[in-house]
Amino acid sequence: MSDFHVDVGERVTFSKTIGESDIYMFAGITGDFSGNHVNEQYMAKSAFKHRIAHGSLLVGFMSTTSTMMIARCVEKGIDETPVSLGYDRIRFIKPVYINDTVTITYTISEIDTERRRSLSNIEIINQKDETVAVGQHILKWVPDS
């Protein structure tokens, strides 16, 4: 265990089957009613053949895992408030379809104790063990007053 709240290699995972209701609720919240997400006939003519999940929905799942890591630390009784500084290098590698099950793994990859930051790698795989998205997340650990 380091003198920081997390250790390099520490990880959390979250899994979810993407339902049609997830797509429509997300479209309603964001206003993104692109045919890519809500029009099966339109997508049947495409190379994808079916509707695909919003990329930003996958980023939301990345946020879920960062929140899980934060919750783990808060339960330890830390004296800092971790906040997100953002996501970098997000890539959508393969489409995610309705009824796909995705598993998001959030792994601490670097710690900068001077700047009070941790960097994490995030990978999303589907039920076929194919990588569908990746990204990096930066957490800032702000001392409590």
C-alpha positions in Angstrom: 0.0 0.0 0.0 1.3 3.4 -1.0 1.0 6.6 1.0 -1.8 7.6 -1.5 -5.5 6.6 -1.4 -5.1 4.2 -4.4 -2.3 2.0 -5.7 -1.1 1.4 -9.2 -2.9 -1.7 -10.4 -5.9 -1.3 -8.2 -9.1 -1.9 -10.3 -12.9 -2.0 -10.3 -15.3 -3.4 -12.8 -18.9 -2.9 -13.8 -21.0 -4.9 -16.2 -24.3 -4.1 -17.9 -26.4 -5.5 -20.7 -27.5 -2.7 -23.0 -31.2 -2.7 -23.4 -33.4 -0.8 -25.9 -34.7 1.2 -23.0 -31.2 2.4 -22.2 -30.8 3.7 -25.7 -34.1 5.5 -25.7 -33.8 7.0 -22.2 -30.3 8.2 -23.0 -31.5 9.7 -26.3 -34.3 11.5 -24.4 -31.9 12.9 -21.8 -29.4 14.1 -24.3 -31.6 14.9 -27.2 -29.4 12.7 -29.4 -32.0 10.9 -31.6 -29.6 10.1 -34.4 -30.8 7.3 -36.7 -27.7 5.4 -35.7 -29.3 4.9 -32.3 -33.1 4.9 -32.8 -33.8 3.9 -36.4 -33.5 0.2 -37.1 -34.5 0.5 -40.8 -32.0 3.2 -41.4 -29.2 1.2 -39.8 -30.2 -2.1 -41.6 -28.8 -0.4 -44.7 -25.5 0.4 -43.0 -22.4 -1.7 -42.5 -23.5 -2.1 -38.9 -26.8 -3.7 -39.8 -28.4 -2.7 -36.4 -28.7 0.3 -34.1 -25.7 1.1 -32.0 -25.3 2.5 -28.5 -24.3 6.2 -28.1 -20.6 6.6 -27.5 -21.4 9.0 -24.7 -23.4 6.3 -23.0 -20.2 4.3 -22.8 -18.4 7.3 -21.4 -21.2 7.4 -18.7 -20.3 3.8 -17.8 -16.6 4.9 -17.5 -17.8 7.5 -15.0 -19.7 4.7 -13.1 -16.4 2.9 -12.6 -14.6 6.0 -11.5 -17.4 6.6 -9.0 -16.9 3.0 -7.7 -13.2 3.7 -7.2 -14.0 6.9 -5.4 -16.6 5.2 -3.2 -14.1 2.5 -2.2 -11.7 5.3 -1.0 -14.3 7.4 0.8 -15.3 4.2 2.7 -11.8 4.1 4.1 -12.3 7.6 5.7 -10.0 9.7 3.6 -9.3 13.4 4.2 -9.5 14.5 0.6 -12.3 14.9 -1.9 -11.6 13.2 -5.2 -13.0 15.0 -8.3 -12.8 14.2 -12.0 -10.6 16.4 -14.1 -11.8 14.6 -17.2 -11.3 11.8 -19.7 -8.6 11.7 -22.4 -7.8 9.4 -25.3 -11.4 8.0 -25.6 -11.7 5.7 -28.6 -14.7 3.8 -29.7 -13.1 0.7 -31.4 -16.2 -1.5 -32.1 -19.9 -0.8 -32.1 -22.0 -1.8 -29.1 -25.4 -3.2 -30.0 -28.7 -3.5 -28.2 -28.4 -6.7 -26.0 -24.6 -6.6 -25.9 -23.2 -7.0 -22.4 -20.3 -4.7 -21.7 -17.8 -4.9 -18.9 -15.9 -1.8 -17.9 -12.6 -2.1 -16.1 -11.0 0.9 -14.5 -7.4 0.4 -13.4 -5.1 2.9 -11.6 -2.1 3.3 -13.9 -0.2 6.3 -12.4 -0.1 8.3 -9.2 1.3 11.8 -9.0 1.5 12.6 -5.3 2.9 16.1 -5.8 0.0 17.2 -7.9 -2.5 14.9 -5.9 -3.7 13.1 -9.1 -4.2 9.6 -10.2 -4.5 8.4 -13.8 -6.5 5.4 -14.7 -6.9 3.3 -17.9 -10.4 2.3 -18.8 -11.2 -0.6 -21.1 -14.7 -1.7 -22.2 -15.1 -5.2 -23.6 -18.3 -6.9 -24.9 -19.6 -10.4 -24.2 -17.3 -11.8 -27.0 -14.2 -10.4 -25.1 -13.7 -7.8 -27.8 -12.5 -4.4 -26.8 -15.2 -1.9 -27.8 -13.9 1.3 -26.1 -10.9 2.6 -24.2 -10.0 5.8 -22.4 -8.1 7.4 -19.6 -9.4 9.2 -16.6 -7.8 11.8 -14.3 -8.8 12.1 -10.7 -7.7 15.1 -8.6 -7.5 14.6 -4.8 -8.5 17.9 -3.2 -7.6 18.2 0.5 -10.5 18.9 2.8 -10.5 22.3 4.5 
